[in-house]
Amino acid sequence: MSKNGMTEKETAAASTIGEAAKEAASRRMALFAQRHRFRPVEALPWIAAVAAFFVFPAYLALGAQILATILYALSLDLVLGYAGIVTLGHAAFFGTGAYAAGLMAAHGMGEPFAGLAVAALAAAVVGLISGSVILRANGLPLLMQTLMVATMLYELANKANSVTGGADGLQGMVVKPVFGHFRFDLYGRVAYLYCLGVLFVGWFIVRRIVHSPFGRSLTGIRENEARMHAIGTPVFRRRLIAYGISAALAGVAGALVAQTTQFVAVDALGFERSGNILIMLLLGGIGRLYGGFIGVPLYMIAQDQFAEIDPVYWYFWIGLLLVLVVIFARGGALGVAARLLQRRGGRP
């Protein structure tokens, strides 16, 4: 017997269990520390995007719109999936960016990258000003206030015919060649590569944010805001910063659509734009960084197929698909894939 009343076998077993627990804890810590490192699987979306440029040359114009929409979904995922800010008015920032870049191009200042910068700045300003008011609320009041902001901007754009073109849309845009040499062609080749490059930069920024201490604090705020207050985290300020960054990225997405189509319709600020992107993100997976990469193409393909099968009531089938995903596929397509990996003993 040992001094504490345990036999040698019990002491050895306890020591073995303790060492195993320490080893498991160290493995978990190592895995957590490596989350920010790039994994080979993360290259798959970019390989697919580059392959699509060569495999589907007739659909590059549509592909450019898909890439811009993925950036829009990525901006929403930052506030919804990581900061826990539920919004139905994200189109406010998308439309602001679209009109900012469109007005520049319509008045002889159509340099593409300058348009993106102005769009990001304009959308960020709108996001910070509106966020300083609406982010003081939570739940349903917050949801309704985000919708109110987008509705106000929609009506403003609709009434300002002399500036925005109103219901007829903003026309007469002239976008200069990218880098002064590459003009936007009818086939969408330049537009596709341009959108792909901007999406990559946006994705890289968001990825760095969510894996930074700031991003971890956003996740903590989403999970337990009261506890984050208790440990001294400036909750409101961090939510506002995330909201402003998200607004800037959404503005860039709107500018991409405006520049590549050379037209801005008032529905860029509409509720449908906010609702659709939320559905796309739900289909792909919220809070997983790559939900938009899956959800946007999935939604657009489903929309096309349902509209072909039932041109009148195709929205019913979209709604039914969303209900089935919520009930049977929690976490969207990426959530299902992660659960399948875990069941097979893999690491999601």
WOTA-V906855 format. One record per helix or strand of 2 or more residues. SS is the DSSP state (H for helix, E for strand). FROM is the first residue (numbers start at 0). LEN is the number of residues. If there is no record, write none. Layout:
BEGIN
ss=SS from=FROM len=LEN
ss=SS from=FROM len=LEN
END
This chain:
BEGIN
ss=H from=7 len=26
ss=H from=39 len=16
ss=H from=56 len=26
ss=H from=90 len=16
ss=H from=111 len=23
ss=H from=138 len=21
ss=H from=160 len=4
ss=H from=165 len=3
ss=H from=188 len=22
ss=H from=212 len=11
ss=H from=224 len=6
ss=H from=234 len=27
ss=H from=265 len=4
ss=H from=270 len=14
ss=H from=290 len=19
ss=H from=313 len=15
ss=H from=331 len=12
END
